[in-house]
Amino acid sequence: MKPKTLPNPWLRGLLALVVVLALAGAVAAWGAWRWYAESPVVLKTAEAGQPLRVRIEKGMGAQQAMQALSRQGVQRNSSLLQLAMRLRGDANKIQSGLYELRQPLTVRELLDKLVRGEVLKVELRILEGWTWRQARAAVRAHAELAQDTQSWSDVELAKHLGIEGAHEGWLFPSTYSFAPGSSDLEVYRQAYQLQVKRLNQAWEARPADVPLRTPYQLLVLASIVEKETGLEADRGKVAAVFLNRLRIGMMLQSDPTTIYGMGERFKGNLRRADLQTDTPFNTYTRGGLPPTPISLPSAASLQAIIQAPATKHLYFVARGDGSSEFSETLSQHNQAVTRFQLRPRPAAKSP
């Protein structure tokens, strides 16, 4: 039997080198992972503790995006950030938009945000029952919107949106999200298109006996229902009253339409003389619907009209708690008015 021979020195050296390189590679990989997963990203902000807003423009690749971050205050080597993105395999998935970065923030968290597209969004709420003018005031007051239409008249804005005729009622009341710096025209466009969509959906679902000839008439009536409803549970009954009146040719006699027609003359108290002063919106002096909506109606008011309950109610009066009392006859209505509107108020207690 031949005796075993030891590996030659060259082979032993090669094996040792492989081991050293493997260990070095493991250490380097471990260091790189720690840098990626745990290393903090320093943000250069005007004030300590404040968030940093950075923008990634549409069409930017990984290199351009990382350089943009560096220019805007992300104090990390842009080449290393780019390399990390490529090693992750999603360098081409960076999403454009405005990002708000806050410390503490690691390299991995930063890159995750860019791939998930966690862009900054702000909100604007347009309320049900507002007028077009109130909606425009809210848009103008929003600090995060670019006021591209601020100098436009209502007619100019309506024309840009594609509204034919009167503009009142054509903005859908909802909460709108957008990136800071977005054009106010885009918010208006969303609100208009959504109102058109909701109106068309309601019109297509209307019953055959609804006493309305066009979708626009539905929008007008919905705007009245919106202003006349004090309690959600009463919305359908309020709609039924006005539909019943239209069916028999009875005047709508709606205070909100009359107030709308008064404009700035209304000082908070509707007087008998106001009800007798004729305007195109005074439904005490003119029959049928007013010429335009009087507010921005919600989807609930549109639905209340096409799903109104079958009742014989022709009158309603506020009870004072947000709800309404509904009546079929004038005699019943007068009794309800006496009960809820003309009853003496309890005397104030002495201190």
Buried (B, 14 or more C-beta within 10 A) or exposed (E): EEEEEEEEEEEEEEEEEEEEEEEEEEEEEEEBEEBBEEBBBEBEBEEEEEEBBBBBEEEBEBBBBBBBBBEBBBEBEBEBBBBBBEEBEBBEEBBBBBBBBEBEBBBBEBBEBBBEEBBBBBEBEBBBBBBBEBBBEBBEEBEBBBBBBEEBEBEEBBEBBEBEEBBBBBBBBBEBEBBBEBBBBBBBBBBBBBBBEBBEEBBEEBEEEBBBEEBBBBBBBBBBBBBBBBBEEBBBBBBBBBBBBBEEEEBBBBBBBBBBBBEEEBEEEBEEEBBEBEBEBBBBBBEEBBEBBBBBBBBBBBBBBBBBEEBEBBBBBBBEEEBBBBBEEEEBBBBBBEEBEEEEEEEEEEE
